[in-house]
């Protein structure tokens, strides 16, 4: 994660919360992605425009994970979303 860039949800996505999971549709590529509970928590924090550091803080405070685990898992999650075009990074 580059601290000088901010993660943003790609503007062309359609998403909804269904049964406590975020369902994300990318019409451009015709892909549907259902996020699990932790992914949905992170998604909501992104919607609320939290920084990666704030998201890590939230995960550490609310789940049984260390700061290192939260940061590593978040980096992996962000990399996956970025690769799929779901997440974009702005300066």
Secondary structure as the mmCIF struct_conf table of DSSP 4:
data_model
#
loop_
_struct_conf.conf_type_id
_struct_conf.id
_struct_conf.beg_label_comp_id
_struct_conf.beg_label_asym_id
_struct_conf.beg_label_seq_id
_struct_conf.end_label_comp_id
_struct_conf.end_label_asym_id
_struct_conf.end_label_seq_id
TURN_TY1_P TURN_TY1_P1 UNK A 3 UNK A 4
BEND BEND1 UNK A 5 UNK A 5
STRN STRN1 UNK A 6 UNK A 9
TURN_TY1_P TURN_TY1_P2 UNK A 11 UNK A 12
STRN STRN2 UNK A 13 UNK A 18
TURN_TY1_P TURN_TY1_P3 UNK A 19 UNK A 20
STRN STRN3 UNK A 21 UNK A 26
TURN_TY1_P TURN_TY1_P4 UNK A 27 UNK A 30
STRN STRN4 UNK A 31 UNK A 34
HELX_RH_AL_P HELX_RH_AL_P1 UNK A 37 UNK A 47
TURN_TY1_P TURN_TY1_P5 UNK A 48 UNK A 49
HELX_RH_AL_P HELX_RH_AL_P2 UNK A 52 UNK A 62
BEND BEND2 UNK A 63 UNK A 64
HELX_RH_AL_P HELX_RH_AL_P3 UNK A 67 UNK A 83
TURN_TY1_P TURN_TY1_P6 UNK A 84 UNK A 85
BEND BEND3 UNK A 86 UNK A 86
STRN STRN5 UNK A 87 UNK A 90
#
